[in-house]
Amino acid sequence: MKRAAILVGLAVPLFLFGGCGNHGGFGQPDSGTEPDGSPFGMDGGFQPSDAAPPDGGGVTLIYAHTDTELYTLDPTTQMVVDVGPFQVGGAAAPTITDLAVNAAGDVWVNSETEIFTAQVPTSPGPVALTRVATIATGNSQAFYALGFAPAGVLGSGETLVGGDNTGTLYAIASNGSTTELGAFGTDSSGNPYELSGDIVFYTQNSEPLGLATIRSCPKGTCNESDDILAEIDVAAMQTAYQTKTPGNMNKQLLGSGTGYGRLYGVGAWNNSVYAFSRVGSSVPAQLIQIGASGTGSVLQSFPSISSGWSGAGVTTNAVITILPN
C-alpha cells in the first residue's frame, strides 16, 4: 500500500480535500503575500482560526502536505500556500504520511508509526509537532492514512481511523492502541483489494458515509495505474468496532476504474469526487476529477510540488451530497 490520506467533511459545501471544483485549477504556492499584496494573517489571509468555523461561516481552510511540508488551500481563491516544514523539537520531523482535522479545527498528523498534533503558525514558518502516541503495530506494519470518523460512528465522539500498509483499517485510541476494523475484500478473480491511497468520511442527511480509492493486488503486486473508487461500508465498520471482529469494508465499487493510479488523496464537493495523484518523478503531481461513471480526468498539474502529495485533511463538520442514501 502507498502513502494515503484520510479526509473528512467540510462545514460548508466546499472540498473535503485539498482541491477546488473550479476547472481553472489551483494557483501555485506564493511568495508570502495575499493576492492584494497584504501579508499573511491580514485581510482574510492565512489564519488557522479560519480552519473550522463552528457556524459554517468564514473561510474553511483545507490542509494538504508533502512528506515534509504543510500547505493550505483557500477554496474561495483557489490558492495553495506553503505554510512551512514539519518540525519536532526544532529538528526535521519524520516523514509525514497523512493528516486529519477534527471538528474543532485541530490538525493531527502521523508518520508510519506515530501520531502528532500540529501547531499551525499564524504566518508561514515551521509547523511544530507534538508527539501524542506510538501506534500499536505488528511486525512490518506501517500506517499511511489518518482521519477522524465523525462523532457517533465509532463511539460517541470523533475517532481517529488509520490505514496500514496492507490496506487494513484500524480505529486508533488516544494512547495509540488499535482496534482492527477490516480490509476491502477481493476482486472477481480472488485477488485482494488494498487501499491505494485514501479514505474520506462525511455526513449526508445525518447519515455517515465514506469513500476510498482501492486497487487490485494479484500475488502481492498491486495495479498502480488504475485505482477504483469504492464506497466504504460504514455499518460494517461500526459492527467490527463494537464486536472486535474485522469485517469487509467494501460496500460497492463505483465504476470499474478511474484510469489513474496512486491516488493519495480523495475528496468531494457537492456531488463531484476529486483525487490527488502522486505520480512518478517524470510526471508532476496531479488533481483528478472522478465522474459519475467512476472514470477520471486531469484538471490540474503541480510541477512545483516535485515530491508529490502525501495527504490532506479538513474539519469533520460536513453535509454534502455524493451517494444516494
Secondary structure as a PSIPRED ss2 file (coil, helix, strand):
# PSIPRED VFORMAT (PSIPRED V4.0)

   1 M C   1.000  0.000  0.000
   2 K C   1.000  0.000  0.000
   3 R C   1.000  0.000  0.000
   4 A C   1.000  0.000  0.000
   5 A E   0.000  0.000  1.000
   6 I E   0.000  0.000  1.000
   7 L E   0.000  0.000  1.000
   8 V E   0.000  0.000  1.000
   9 G C   1.000  0.000  0.000
  10 L C   1.000  0.000  0.000
  11 A C   1.000  0.000  0.000
  12 V C   1.000  0.000  0.000
  13 P C   1.000  0.000  0.000
  14 L C   1.000  0.000  0.000
  15 F C   1.000  0.000  0.000
  16 L C   1.000  0.000  0.000
  17 F C   1.000  0.000  0.000
  18 G C   1.000  0.000  0.000
  19 G C   1.000  0.000  0.000
  20 C C   1.000  0.000  0.000
  21 G C   1.000  0.000  0.000
  22 N C   1.000  0.000  0.000
  23 H C   1.000  0.000  0.000
  24 G C   1.000  0.000  0.000
  25 G C   1.000  0.000  0.000
  26 F C   1.000  0.000  0.000
  27 G E   0.000  0.000  1.000
  28 Q C   1.000  0.000  0.000
  29 P C   1.000  0.000  0.000
  30 D C   1.000  0.000  0.000
  31 S C   1.000  0.000  0.000
  32 G C   1.000  0.000  0.000
  33 T E   0.000  0.000  1.000
  34 E C   1.000  0.000  0.000
  35 P C   1.000  0.000  0.000
  36 D C   1.000  0.000  0.000
  37 G C   1.000  0.000  0.000
  38 S C   1.000  0.000  0.000
  39 P E   0.000  0.000  1.000
  40 F C   1.000  0.000  0.000
  41 G C   1.000  0.000  0.000
  42 M C   1.000  0.000  0.000
  43 D C   1.000  0.000  0.000
  44 G C   1.000  0.000  0.000
  45 G C   1.000  0.000  0.000
  46 F C   1.000  0.000  0.000
  47 Q C   1.000  0.000  0.000
  48 P H   0.000  1.000  0.000
  49 S H   0.000  1.000  0.000
  50 D H   0.000  1.000  0.000
  51 A C   1.000  0.000  0.000
  52 A C   1.000  0.000  0.000
  53 P C   1.000  0.000  0.000
  54 P C   1.000  0.000  0.000
  55 D C   1.000  0.000  0.000
  56 G C   1.000  0.000  0.000
  57 G C   1.000  0.000  0.000
  58 G C   1.000  0.000  0.000
  59 V C   1.000  0.000  0.000
  60 T C   1.000  0.000  0.000
  61 L C   1.000  0.000  0.000
  62 I E   0.000  0.000  1.000
  63 Y E   0.000  0.000  1.000
  64 A E   0.000  0.000  1.000
  65 H E   0.000  0.000  1.000
  66 T C   1.000  0.000  0.000
  67 D C   1.000  0.000  0.000
  68 T C   1.000  0.000  0.000
  69 E E   0.000  0.000  1.000
  70 L E   0.000  0.000  1.000
  71 Y E   0.000  0.000  1.000
  72 T E   0.000  0.000  1.000
  73 L E   0.000  0.000  1.000
  74 D E   0.000  0.000  1.000
  75 P C   1.000  0.000  0.000
  76 T C   1.000  0.000  0.000
  77 T C   1.000  0.000  0.000
  78 Q C   1.000  0.000  0.000
  79 M E   0.000  0.000  1.000
  80 V E   0.000  0.000  1.000
  81 V E   0.000  0.000  1.000
  82 D E   0.000  0.000  1.000
  83 V E   0.000  0.000  1.000
  84 G E   0.000  0.000  1.000
  85 P E   0.000  0.000  1.000
  86 F E   0.000  0.000  1.000
  87 Q E   0.000  0.000  1.000
  88 V E   0.000  0.000  1.000
  89 G C   1.000  0.000  0.000
  90 G C   1.000  0.000  0.000
  91 A E   0.000  0.000  1.000
  92 A E   0.000  0.000  1.000
  93 A C   1.000  0.000  0.000
  94 P C   1.000  0.000  0.000
  95 T C   1.000  0.000  0.000
  96 I C   1.000  0.000  0.000
  97 T C   1.000  0.000  0.000
  98 D E   0.000  0.000  1.000
  99 L E   0.000  0.000  1.000
 100 A E   0.000  0.000  1.000
 101 V E   0.000  0.000  1.000
 102 N C   1.000  0.000  0.000
 103 A C   1.000  0.000  0.000
 104 A C   1.000  0.000  0.000
 105 G C   1.000  0.000  0.000
 106 D C   1.000  0.000  0.000
 107 V E   0.000  0.000  1.000
 108 W E   0.000  0.000  1.000
 109 V E   0.000  0.000  1.000
 110 N E   0.000  0.000  1.000
 111 S C   1.000  0.000  0.000
 112 E C   1.000  0.000  0.000
 113 T C   1.000  0.000  0.000
 114 E E   0.000  0.000  1.000
 115 I E   0.000  0.000  1.000
 116 F E   0.000  0.000  1.000
 117 T E   0.000  0.000  1.000
 118 A E   0.000  0.000  1.000
 119 Q E   0.000  0.000  1.000
 120 V C   1.000  0.000  0.000
 121 P C   1.000  0.000  0.000
 122 T C   1.000  0.000  0.000
 123 S C   1.000  0.000  0.000
 124 P C   1.000  0.000  0.000
 125 G C   1.000  0.000  0.000
 126 P C   1.000  0.000  0.000
 127 V E   0.000  0.000  1.000
 128 A E   0.000  0.000  1.000
 129 L E   0.000  0.000  1.000
 130 T E   0.000  0.000  1.000
 131 R E   0.000  0.000  1.000
 132 V E   0.000  0.000  1.000
 133 A E   0.000  0.000  1.000
 134 T E   0.000  0.000  1.000
 135 I C   1.000  0.000  0.000
 136 A C   1.000  0.000  0.000
 137 T C   1.000  0.000  0.000
 138 G C   1.000  0.000  0.000
 139 N C   1.000  0.000  0.000
 140 S C   1.000  0.000  0.000
 141 Q C   1.000  0.000  0.000
 142 A C   1.000  0.000  0.000
 143 F E   0.000  0.000  1.000
 144 Y E   0.000  0.000  1.000
 145 A E   0.000  0.000  1.000
 146 L E   0.000  0.000  1.000
 147 G E   0.000  0.000  1.000
 148 F E   0.000  0.000  1.000
 149 A E   0.000  0.000  1.000
 150 P C   1.000  0.000  0.000
 151 A C   1.000  0.000  0.000
 152 G C   1.000  0.000  0.000
 153 V C   1.000  0.000  0.000
 154 L C   1.000  0.000  0.000
 155 G C   1.000  0.000  0.000
 156 S C   1.000  0.000  0.000
 157 G C   1.000  0.000  0.000
 158 E C   1.000  0.000  0.000
 159 T E   0.000  0.000  1.000
 160 L E   0.000  0.000  1.000
 161 V E   0.000  0.000  1.000
 162 G E   0.000  0.000  1.000
 163 G E   0.000  0.000  1.000
 164 D E   0.000  0.000  1.000
 165 N C   1.000  0.000  0.000
 166 T C   1.000  0.000  0.000
 167 G C   1.000  0.000  0.000
 168 T C   1.000  0.000  0.000
 169 L E   0.000  0.000  1.000
 170 Y E   0.000  0.000  1.000
 171 A E   0.000  0.000  1.000
 172 I E   0.000  0.000  1.000
 173 A C   1.000  0.000  0.000
 174 S C   1.000  0.000  0.000
 175 N C   1.000  0.000  0.000
 176 G C   1.000  0.000  0.000
 177 S C   1.000  0.000  0.000
 178 T E   0.000  0.000  1.000
 179 T E   0.000  0.000  1.000
 180 E E   0.000  0.000  1.000
 181 L E   0.000  0.000  1.000
 182 G E   0.000  0.000  1.000
 183 A E   0.000  0.000  1.000
 184 F C   1.000  0.000  0.000
 185 G C   1.000  0.000  0.000
 186 T E   0.000  0.000  1.000
 187 D C   1.000  0.000  0.000
 188 S C   1.000  0.000  0.000
 189 S C   1.000  0.000  0.000
 190 G C   1.000  0.000  0.000
 191 N C   1.000  0.000  0.000
 192 P E   0.000  0.000  1.000
 193 Y E   0.000  0.000  1.000
 194 E E   0.000  0.000  1.000
 195 L E   0.000  0.000  1.000
 196 S E   0.000  0.000  1.000
 197 G E   0.000  0.000  1.000
 198 D E   0.000  0.000  1.000
 199 I E   0.000  0.000  1.000
 200 V E   0.000  0.000  1.000
 201 F E   0.000  0.000  1.000
 202 Y E   0.000  0.000  1.000
 203 T E   0.000  0.000  1.000
 204 Q E   0.000  0.000  1.000
 205 N C   1.000  0.000  0.000
 206 S C   1.000  0.000  0.000
 207 E E   0.000  0.000  1.000
 208 P E   0.000  0.000  1.000
 209 L E   0.000  0.000  1.000
 210 G E   0.000  0.000  1.000
 211 L E   0.000  0.000  1.000
 212 A E   0.000  0.000  1.000
 213 T E   0.000  0.000  1.000
 214 I E   0.000  0.000  1.000
 215 R E   0.000  0.000  1.000
 216 S E   0.000  0.000  1.000
 217 C C   1.000  0.000  0.000
 218 P H   0.000  1.000  0.000
 219 K H   0.000  1.000  0.000
 220 G H   0.000  1.000  0.000
 221 T C   1.000  0.000  0.000
 222 C C   1.000  0.000  0.000
 223 N C   1.000  0.000  0.000
 224 E C   1.000  0.000  0.000
 225 S C   1.000  0.000  0.000
 226 D C   1.000  0.000  0.000
 227 D C   1.000  0.000  0.000
 228 I E   0.000  0.000  1.000
 229 L E   0.000  0.000  1.000
 230 A E   0.000  0.000  1.000
 231 E E   0.000  0.000  1.000
 232 I E   0.000  0.000  1.000
 233 D C   1.000  0.000  0.000
 234 V H   0.000  1.000  0.000
 235 A H   0.000  1.000  0.000
 236 A H   0.000  1.000  0.000
 237 M H   0.000  1.000  0.000
 238 Q H   0.000  1.000  0.000
 239 T H   0.000  1.000  0.000
 240 A H   0.000  1.000  0.000
 241 Y H   0.000  1.000  0.000
 242 Q H   0.000  1.000  0.000
 243 T H   0.000  1.000  0.000
 244 K C   1.000  0.000  0.000
 245 T C   1.000  0.000  0.000
 246 P C   1.000  0.000  0.000
 247 G E   0.000  0.000  1.000
 248 N E   0.000  0.000  1.000
 249 M C   1.000  0.000  0.000
 250 N E   0.000  0.000  1.000
 251 K E   0.000  0.000  1.000
 252 Q E   0.000  0.000  1.000
 253 L E   0.000  0.000  1.000
 254 L C   1.000  0.000  0.000
 255 G C   1.000  0.000  0.000
 256 S C   1.000  0.000  0.000
 257 G C   1.000  0.000  0.000
 258 T C   1.000  0.000  0.000
 259 G C   1.000  0.000  0.000
 260 Y C   1.000  0.000  0.000
 261 G C   1.000  0.000  0.000
 262 R C   1.000  0.000  0.000
 263 L E   0.000  0.000  1.000
 264 Y E   0.000  0.000  1.000
 265 G E   0.000  0.000  1.000
 266 V E   0.000  0.000  1.000
 267 G E   0.000  0.000  1.000
 268 A E   0.000  0.000  1.000
 269 W E   0.000  0.000  1.000
 270 N C   1.000  0.000  0.000
 271 N C   1.000  0.000  0.000
 272 S E   0.000  0.000  1.000
 273 V E   0.000  0.000  1.000
 274 Y E   0.000  0.000  1.000
 275 A E   0.000  0.000  1.000
 276 F E   0.000  0.000  1.000
 277 S E   0.000  0.000  1.000
 278 R C   1.000  0.000  0.000
 279 V C   1.000  0.000  0.000
 280 G C   1.000  0.000  0.000
 281 S C   1.000  0.000  0.000
 282 S C   1.000  0.000  0.000
 283 V C   1.000  0.000  0.000
 284 P C   1.000  0.000  0.000
 285 A E   0.000  0.000  1.000
 286 Q E   0.000  0.000  1.000
 287 L E   0.000  0.000  1.000
 288 I E   0.000  0.000  1.000
 289 Q E   0.000  0.000  1.000
 290 I E   0.000  0.000  1.000
 291 G C   1.000  0.000  0.000
 292 A C   1.000  0.000  0.000
 293 S C   1.000  0.000  0.000
 294 G C   1.000  0.000  0.000
 295 T C   1.000  0.000  0.000
 296 G E   0.000  0.000  1.000
 297 S E   0.000  0.000  1.000
 298 V E   0.000  0.000  1.000
 299 L E   0.000  0.000  1.000
 300 Q E   0.000  0.000  1.000
 301 S E   0.000  0.000  1.000
 302 F E   0.000  0.000  1.000
 303 P C   1.000  0.000  0.000
 304 S C   1.000  0.000  0.000
 305 I C   1.000  0.000  0.000
 306 S C   1.000  0.000  0.000
 307 S C   1.000  0.000  0.000
 308 G C   1.000  0.000  0.000
 309 W C   1.000  0.000  0.000
 310 S C   1.000  0.000  0.000
 311 G E   0.000  0.000  1.000
 312 A E   0.000  0.000  1.000
 313 G E   0.000  0.000  1.000
 314 V C   1.000  0.000  0.000
 315 T C   1.000  0.000  0.000
 316 T C   1.000  0.000  0.000
 317 N C   1.000  0.000  0.000
 318 A C   1.000  0.000  0.000
 319 V C   1.000  0.000  0.000
 320 I C   1.000  0.000  0.000
 321 T C   1.000  0.000  0.000
 322 I C   1.000  0.000  0.000
 323 L C   1.000  0.000  0.000
 324 P C   1.000  0.000  0.000
 325 N C   1.000  0.000  0.000
